[in-house]
Amino acid sequence: MSFFSPYDALFSSAWDPIGPGGFEDHNSAVMSRACSDQELEANPVTGIMMPLRAAWSGMSTKTDLAEDGTMAGRIDVPPNAVLWNAQDQRWESGFIYADLEGDGSSFGYRKSGSITAFSQASFAFTFGTWHHGRPVNANDYRYSLALPYDIAYSKGPDDRVHDEEYAAAVNSRLARTRGVVFNRDATITVYGDAAFPADKAELAGLLCPSLMVSASGRGAIVPWEILEAIKAIVAEGSESGTVYSYNSNPDFTEVDIRNQACVADIRAKLQEFAARGRVPAALRGFITPAQAAKNYRLAIGFIDRHGHCLIGNGAFVLDRYDVLKNTGVLLANRDPAYPYAKGYFAKTLATSFARVDAVTVPIFRQGMDLMVDVTVSQVAFPAATARPAPRANVKVSLVGSLETSYAAALVKPGSFAAVIPARDLAGLASGTYTIVVEAALGVEAPAVDTATLTVF
């Protein structure tokens, strides 16, 4: 698949997978989403969060409230639950990351002998493979959980990793996490102060670890090798001498993984890391220098083949992108390790829903029943085909000083009729009234349309 956008030439944002303004314009966001699979996605039919790369289990939450409206129940966070300590650069238990002043002005670490949370859940992952050929694994989540603390927490006035704009965007989310347990079976159990009593799927979305580290939550997903190199060109300096940042501060150059100068600086860092066998601090003890060097070389190979650093995990691979012509080519990800075969989602998400095509209201006549005719189609998703609905639950409501509702009967496929009795119309004063029609095939949210009745 190829794409072209002259609009993007005028209103484009940097392809920054970390900062709050990365992939901000519509076209960049659409492209990055094609290359990135998130853990959970909103079902396009129901709007409810559904598992994509992560499934939750063992969820528990405290929903009782104290008299003052605060949460009364708490879950004990076990001692093997850890957080990333950005100050000491190690995984550690016995502390929380919190709003220290209580006014959102200062976030940092605080020791705590007893840590509790409002909710917990365990997540099992469908890992797959990165576009440069390395399998996704639990270490990717270790890194993506640690990096936001590194950037959000200020370790002093000379800390070049820290970014205030990033911190402002993510601090409240980081403070919500009370601890994580990396289980031996590669699942991750999360303890957090998140609550969504109405729907456990939404609560899962608040608790679930993510490979996306973007402050905006809409950036691209890239592997830790690229993120570590980006962090290094910002904090340690670049081969070209360009001074980079994670934001659009005009005093610096924002990271942009499609910009050839930035790509060259990232590639140079990857070469340096490969030669040294650099292991990121968050992964020490989990991978060897030799394994890290191999991973860096895989990333370099991808850059040499494709000319950019957008190494995703999703359904499409960005084969090439021409910055000057604003054109790119996406190739379907046919790696055998990609978990979703062609047509999977079209089949899995296939459903039908009602659509109200027309509402016909006759002229009001005093003392006579009113017959409201409704035309309803059954629409297939995602095929986007429609046919006269052979059945549907159709309700017609007359909105006046009081709302009265009437069930519509099936006349023939696609046609329904409801009768509003003359006795219910007799007391209406002269004026206009709204007739609301709702139609549903089952338990889905109904289709709604309105019409006007004039009484004179």
C-alpha positions as CSV (number, residue, x, y, z in Angstrom):
1,M,0.0,0.0,0.0
2,S,1.3,3.4,-0.9
3,F,0.3,6.8,0.4
4,F,0.8,10.5,-0.4
5,S,-0.3,13.6,1.4
6,P,0.3,17.2,0.3
7,Y,-1.6,18.2,3.4
8,D,1.1,16.6,5.5
9,A,3.7,18.8,3.9
10,L,2.1,21.9,5.4
11,F,1.0,20.5,8.8
12,S,3.4,17.7,9.7
13,S,4.8,16.9,13.1
14,A,8.1,15.2,14.0
15,W,8.2,11.4,14.0
16,D,9.2,11.4,17.7
17,P,8.1,8.2,19.5
18,I,8.8,9.7,22.9
19,G,7.8,13.4,23.1
20,P,4.4,14.9,23.7
21,G,4.2,16.3,20.1
22,G,5.4,13.3,18.2
23,F,3.2,11.9,15.4
24,E,0.7,14.6,16.2
25,D,-0.7,15.3,12.8
26,H,-3.4,13.1,11.4
27,N,-1.5,11.5,8.6
28,S,1.5,10.6,10.7
29,A,-0.7,9.2,13.3
30,V,-2.6,7.0,10.8
31,M,0.6,5.7,9.3
32,S,2.2,5.0,12.7
33,R,-0.9,3.1,13.9
34,A,-0.7,0.9,10.8
35,C,2.8,-0.1,11.9
36,S,2.1,-0.5,15.6
37,D,0.0,-3.0,17.5
38,Q,-1.1,-1.8,20.9
39,E,-1.9,-4.2,23.8
40,L,-5.6,-3.3,23.9
41,E,-7.8,-1.6,21.3
42,A,-11.4,-0.2,21.4
43,N,-13.6,-2.6,19.6
44,P,-14.8,-0.6,16.5
45,V,-18.3,-2.0,16.9
46,T,-18.9,-1.8,20.6
47,G,-16.3,0.7,21.7
48,I,-15.3,-1.6,24.5
49,M,-11.6,-2.3,25.1
50,M,-10.6,-5.7,23.7
51,P,-7.4,-7.7,23.9
52,L,-5.1,-7.3,20.9
53,R,-1.6,-8.1,22.2
54,A,-2.4,-8.5,25.9
55,A,-5.2,-10.5,27.7
56,W,-6.0,-9.9,31.3
57,S,-6.8,-12.3,34.2
58,G,-7.0,-12.3,37.9
59,M,-8.4,-8.9,38.0
60,S,-9.6,-7.6,41.4
61,T,-10.5,-4.1,42.5
62,K,-12.0,-2.4,45.6
63,T,-15.2,-0.6,44.8
64,D,-16.4,0.4,48.2
65,L,-16.2,4.0,49.4
66,A,-15.7,5.5,52.8
67,E,-18.2,8.1,54.1
68,D,-15.9,10.9,52.9
69,G,-16.1,9.6,49.4
70,T,-12.5,8.2,49.3
71,M,-11.7,4.6,48.5
72,A,-12.2,2.4,51.6
73,G,-10.7,-0.9,50.4
74,R,-7.1,-1.4,49.4
75,I,-5.1,-4.4,48.1
76,D,-1.7,-5.2,49.6
77,V,1.1,-4.9,47.1
78,P,3.4,-7.9,47.6
79,P,7.1,-7.3,48.4
80,N,8.3,-8.8,45.1
81,A,6.5,-6.0,43.2
82,V,9.0,-3.5,41.9
83,L,9.2,-0.1,40.3
84,W,12.1,1.4,38.3
85,N,14.2,3.6,40.5
86,A,15.4,6.3,38.1
87,Q,17.7,7.9,40.7
88,D,19.6,4.7,41.4
89,Q,19.0,3.1,38.0
90,R,17.7,-0.2,39.3
91,W,14.5,-2.2,39.9
92,E,13.5,-1.9,43.5
93,S,10.6,-2.5,45.9
94,G,9.6,-0.7,49.1
95,F,8.8,2.7,47.6
96,I,6.3,4.5,45.5
97,Y,6.4,7.3,42.8
98,A,4.1,10.0,44.0
99,D,3.0,13.6,43.9
100,L,5.2,14.7,46.8
101,E,3.5,18.1,47.4
102,G,0.0,17.0,46.6
103,D,-0.5,19.8,44.1
104,G,1.0,18.3,41.0
105,S,4.1,20.4,41.2
106,S,6.6,17.9,42.3
107,F,6.7,14.1,41.6
108,G,9.4,11.8,43.0
109,Y,10.1,8.7,45.0
110,R,9.0,8.1,48.6
111,K,9.9,5.1,50.8
112,S,6.9,3.2,52.1
113,G,6.9,0.2,54.4
114,S,3.4,-0.8,53.4
115,I,2.3,-0.3,49.8
116,T,-1.4,-0.8,48.8
117,A,-3.3,-0.4,45.6
118,F,-6.9,0.0,44.5
119,S,-6.8,-2.6,41.7
120,Q,-4.7,-5.4,40.3
121,A,-4.6,-7.5,37.1
122,S,-2.2,-9.9,35.4
123,F,-1.5,-9.7,31.7
124,A,-0.4,-12.4,29.2
125,F,1.1,-11.1,26.0
126,T,1.0,-12.2,22.4
127,F,4.6,-11.1,21.6
128,G,5.2,-11.7,17.9
129,T,8.3,-10.2,16.2
130,W,9.6,-6.7,15.6
131,H,9.9,-5.6,12.0
132,H,13.7,-6.0,12.2
133,G,13.4,-9.7,13.0
134,R,13.9,-9.8,16.8
135,P,11.2,-11.6,18.8
136,V,9.2,-9.3,21.2
137,N,9.7,-10.5,24.8
138,A,9.3,-9.5,28.4
139,N,12.4,-7.4,28.3
140,D,10.7,-5.0,25.9
141,Y,8.1,-4.4,28.6
142,R,10.8,-4.0,31.2
143,Y,12.4,-1.3,29.2
144,S,9.1,0.5,28.2
145,L,8.0,0.5,31.9
146,A,11.4,2.0,33.0
147,L,12.0,4.6,30.4
148,P,9.1,7.0,31.4
149,Y,10.5,7.3,34.9
150,D,14.0,8.0,33.5
151,I,12.7,10.9,31.5
152,A,10.0,12.2,33.9
153,Y,12.1,12.2,37.1
154,S,14.7,14.9,37.4
155,K,18.0,13.7,38.8
156,G,19.5,17.2,39.1
157,P,20.0,20.4,37.1
158,D,22.5,18.7,34.7
159,D,20.2,15.7,33.9
160,R,19.8,15.8,30.1
161,V,17.6,12.7,30.0
162,H,14.9,14.6,32.0
163,D,12.3,16.5,30.0
164,E,9.8,18.8,31.8
165,E,7.1,18.6,29.1
166,Y,7.3,14.8,29.0
167,A,7.1,14.7,32.8
168,A,4.0,17.0,32.9
169,A,2.2,14.6,30.5
170,V,3.0,11.3,32.2
171,N,3.6,12.0,35.9
172,S,0.0,11.4,37.0
173,R,0.0,8.1,35.1
174,L,3.3,7.0,36.6
175,A,2.1,7.8,40.1
176,R,-1.0,5.6,39.5
177,T,1.2,2.5,39.3
178,R,2.1,1.1,42.7
179,G,4.2,-1.9,41.6
180,V,4.7,-4.6,39.0
181,V,5.6,-8.2,39.2
182,F,7.5,-9.8,36.3
183,N,6.4,-13.4,36.6
184,R,8.4,-16.4,35.4
185,D,5.9,-17.3,32.7
186,A,6.4,-13.9,31.1
187,T,3.1,-12.5,32.4
188,I,3.2,-9.2,34.3
189,T,1.0,-8.4,37.3
190,V,0.3,-4.8,37.8
191,Y,-0.9,-3.1,41.0
192,G,-2.3,0.4,40.6
193,D,-4.6,3.1,41.8
194,A,-6.9,2.9,38.9
195,A,-10.6,2.5,39.1
196,F,-13.4,1.9,36.6
197,P,-16.2,0.1,38.4
198,A,-18.5,0.1,35.5
199,D,-16.3,-2.0,33.2
200,K,-13.4,-4.3,33.8
201,A,-12.2,-3.9,30.2
202,E,-11.7,-0.2,30.7
203,L,-9.9,-0.9,34.0
204,A,-7.6,-3.3,32.1
205,G,-6.8,-0.5,29.7
206,L,-5.7,1.7,32.7
207,L,-3.5,-1.0,34.2
208,C,-2.0,-2.7,31.2
209,P,1.7,-2.3,30.5
210,S,2.4,-0.8,27.1
211,L,5.3,-0.8,24.6
212,M,4.3,2.7,23.7
213,V,6.3,5.2,25.7
214,S,5.0,8.4,23.9
215,A,3.8,11.1,26.3
216,S,0.9,11.7,24.0
217,G,-0.2,8.1,23.8
218,R,-0.6,8.3,20.1
219,G,3.0,7.8,18.9
220,A,4.7,4.9,17.2
221,I,5.8,1.7,19.0
222,V,9.5,1.0,18.4
223,P,11.9,-1.5,20.2
224,W,14.2,-0.6,23.0
225,E,17.2,-0.5,20.8
226,I,15.9,2.6,19.0
227,L,14.6,4.2,22.2
228,E,18.0,3.7,23.9
229,A,19.7,5.3,21.0
230,I,17.3,8.2,21.0
231,K,17.8,8.8,24.7
232,A,21.6,8.8,24.1
233,I,21.6,11.4,21.3
234,V,19.5,13.6,23.5
235,A,21.5,13.1,26.7
236,E,25.0,12.2,25.6
237,G,25.3,14.2,22.3
238,S,25.2,13.1,18.7
239,E,27.8,12.3,16.0
240,S,26.7,15.3,14.0
241,G,26.8,17.7,16.9
242,T,23.1,18.4,16.7
243,V,21.5,19.0,20.1
244,Y,18.3,17.0,20.2
245,S,15.2,17.1,22.5
246,Y,12.0,15.2,22.9
247,N,9.9,18.3,22.2
248,S,9.6,21.2,19.8
249,N,11.6,23.7,21.8
250,P,13.1,26.0,19.1
251,D,16.5,26.0,21.0
252,F,16.9,22.3,20.1
253,T,16.2,19.9,17.3
254,E,13.3,17.5,18.0
255,V,13.9,13.8,17.5
256,D,12.5,12.7,14.1
257,I,13.1,9.1,13.1
258,R,12.3,9.8,9.4
259,N,14.7,12.8,9.2
260,Q,17.8,11.5,7.5
261,A,20.2,13.5,9.6
262,C,18.5,12.2,12.8
263,V,18.4,8.7,11.4
264,A,22.2,8.9,10.7
265,D,22.8,10.0,14.3
266,I,20.7,7.2,15.7
267,R,22.5,4.7,13.5
268,A,25.9,6.0,14.7
269,K,24.8,5.4,18.3
270,L,23.6,1.9,17.5
271,Q,27.0,1.2,16.0
272,E,28.7,2.5,19.1
273,F,26.5,0.4,21.3
274,A,27.0,-2.7,19.3
275,A,30.8,-2.3,19.5
276,R,30.6,-1.9,23.3
277,G,27.9,-4.4,23.9
278,R,26.0,-1.8,25.8
279,V,23.2,-3.1,28.0
280,P,20.5,-0.6,29.0
281,A,20.4,-0.1,32.8
282,A,16.8,-1.4,33.0
283,L,17.9,-4.7,31.3
284,R,21.1,-5.4,33.3
285,G,21.0,-9.0,34.4
286,F,18.3,-9.9,31.9
287,I,20.3,-9.8,28.6
288,T,24.0,-10.2,27.9
289,P,26.3,-7.7,26.1
290,A,26.5,-10.1,23.2
291,Q,22.7,-10.3,22.9
292,A,22.5,-6.6,23.1
293,A,25.1,-6.2,20.4
294,K,23.2,-8.6,18.1
295,N,20.0,-6.6,18.7
296,Y,21.7,-3.3,17.8
297,R,23.0,-4.8,14.6
298,L,19.5,-6.0,13.6
299,A,18.3,-2.4,14.0
300,I,21.2,-1.1,11.9
301,G,20.3,-3.6,9.2
302,F,16.7,-2.4,9.1
303,I,17.8,1.2,8.8
304,D,20.1,0.3,6.0
305,R,17.3,-1.5,4.1
306,H,14.5,1.0,4.7
307,G,16.1,4.3,5.4
308,H,14.3,5.2,8.6
309,C,13.9,4.0,12.3
310,L,10.3,3.2,12.4
311,I,10.7,-0.4,13.5
312,G,7.2,-1.5,14.5
313,N,5.4,-4.6,15.6
314,G,2.2,-4.2,13.7
315,A,0.3,-5.4,10.7
316,F,2.3,-3.2,8.2
317,V,6.0,-2.5,7.6
318,L,7.0,0.9,6.4
319,D,9.1,-0.2,3.5
320,R,10.3,3.2,2.5
321,Y,9.5,6.9,3.0
322,D,10.6,9.7,0.7
323,V,10.7,12.9,2.8
324,L,11.0,15.3,-0.1
325,K,8.1,13.8,-2.0
326,N,6.0,13.0,1.0
327,T,5.4,9.5,-0.2
328,G,5.7,6.1,1.5
329,V,5.0,2.5,0.9
330,L,3.5,0.1,3.5
331,L,3.9,-3.6,3.1
332,A,1.7,-6.2,4.8
333,N,3.6,-7.9,7.6
334,R,3.7,-11.6,6.4
335,D,6.2,-12.7,9.1
336,P,4.9,-16.2,10.2
337,A,5.3,-15.0,13.8
338,Y,2.7,-12.2,13.3
339,P,-0.3,-13.4,15.2
340,Y,-3.1,-12.3,12.9
341,A,-3.5,-13.7,9.5
342,K,-5.0,-11.8,6.6
343,G,-8.7,-11.5,7.1
344,Y,-8.6,-12.3,10.8
345,F,-10.2,-9.1,12.0
346,A,-12.7,-8.9,9.2
347,K,-14.0,-12.3,10.3
348,T,-13.6,-11.9,14.1
349,L,-15.3,-8.5,14.2
350,A,-18.0,-9.3,11.7
351,T,-21.4,-8.2,13.0
352,S,-24.6,-6.6,12.0
353,F,-26.4,-3.5,13.3
354,A,-29.6,-1.6,12.6
355,R,-29.8,1.6,10.7
356,V,-32.9,3.9,10.6
357,D,-33.2,5.0,7.0
358,A,-36.5,6.9,7.1
359,V,-39.2,8.0,9.5
360,T,-42.6,9.0,8.0
361,V,-45.1,10.9,10.1
362,P,-48.5,11.7,8.6
363,I,-50.4,14.9,9.0
364,F,-52.0,15.2,12.5
365,R,-55.8,14.8,12.5
366,Q,-57.7,15.5,15.7
367,G,-59.3,12.4,17.1
368,M,-57.5,9.9,14.9
369,D,-54.7,7.4,15.6
370,L,-51.2,8.4,14.2
371,M,-49.4,5.7,12.2
372,V,-45.6,6.2,12.2
373,D,-43.8,4.3,9.5
374,V,-40.1,3.4,10.0
375,T,-37.7,2.0,7.4
376,V,-34.8,0.0,8.9
377,S,-31.8,-1.7,7.3
378,Q,-29.5,-4.4,8.6
379,V,-26.0,-3.3,8.0
380,A,-23.1,-5.7,7.9
381,F,-19.8,-4.7,9.4
382,P,-17.1,-4.4,8.1
383,A,-18.5,-5.3,4.6
384,A,-20.6,-2.1,4.7
385,T,-23.5,-3.8,2.9
386,A,-27.1,-3.3,3.8
387,R,-30.4,-5.1,3.3
388,P,-34.0,-4.6,4.6
389,A,-34.0,-5.7,8.2
390,P,-35.9,-9.0,8.6
391,R,-36.3,-8.3,12.3
392,A,-35.5,-5.5,14.8
393,N,-36.6,-4.0,18.0
394,V,-38.1,-0.7,17.0
395,K,-39.4,1.8,19.5
396,V,-41.2,5.1,18.7
397,S,-41.4,7.7,21.4
398,L,-43.4,10.9,21.5
399,V,-41.6,13.6,23.5
400,G,-43.9,16.2,25.1
401,S,-44.5,17.2,28.7
402,L,-44.2,13.5,29.2
403,E,-42.5,10.9,27.0
404,T,-44.7,8.0,25.8
405,S,-43.2,5.0,23.9
406,Y,-44.8,2.5,21.5
407,A,-43.4,-0.7,20.0
408,A,-43.3,-0.8,16.2
409,A,-44.5,-4.0,14.5
410,L,-42.9,-5.6,11.5
411,V,-44.9,-5.0,8.4
412,K,-42.4,-6.6,5.9
413,P,-38.6,-6.8,5.9
414,G,-37.3,-3.3,6.3
415,S,-40.7,-1.8,7.2
416,F,-42.1,-1.2,10.7
417,A,-45.1,0.7,11.9
418,A,-46.1,2.0,15.3
419,V,-49.5,3.4,16.3
420,I,-49.8,6.4,18.6
421,P,-53.4,6.2,19.9
422,A,-55.7,9.2,19.5
423,R,-56.3,9.3,23.2
424,D,-52.6,10.0,23.8
425,L,-52.7,12.8,21.3
426,A,-55.9,14.4,22.5
427,G,-54.4,16.4,25.3
428,L,-51.5,17.9,23.2
429,A,-51.5,21.7,22.9
430,S,-50.8,23.3,19.6
431,G,-47.2,23.3,18.6
432,T,-44.4,21.0,17.4
433,Y,-43.3,17.8,19.1
434,T,-40.3,15.5,18.6
435,I,-40.8,11.8,17.7
436,V,-37.7,9.7,18.5
437,V,-37.2,6.3,16.8
438,E,-34.8,3.7,18.2
439,A,-33.9,0.5,16.4
440,A,-31.6,-2.4,17.4
441,L,-31.1,-5.9,16.2
442,G,-30.0,-7.2,19.6
443,V,-28.3,-5.7,22.6
444,E,-26.1,-3.3,20.7
445,A,-26.6,0.5,21.1
446,P,-29.6,1.4,19.1
447,A,-29.7,3.5,15.9
448,V,-31.6,6.7,16.6
449,D,-33.5,9.1,14.3
450,T,-36.0,11.8,14.9
451,A,-39.0,13.4,13.1
452,T,-41.3,16.3,13.9
453,L,-45.1,16.2,14.6
454,T,-47.0,19.4,14.3
455,V,-50.2,19.7,16.3
456,F,-52.6,22.5,15.3
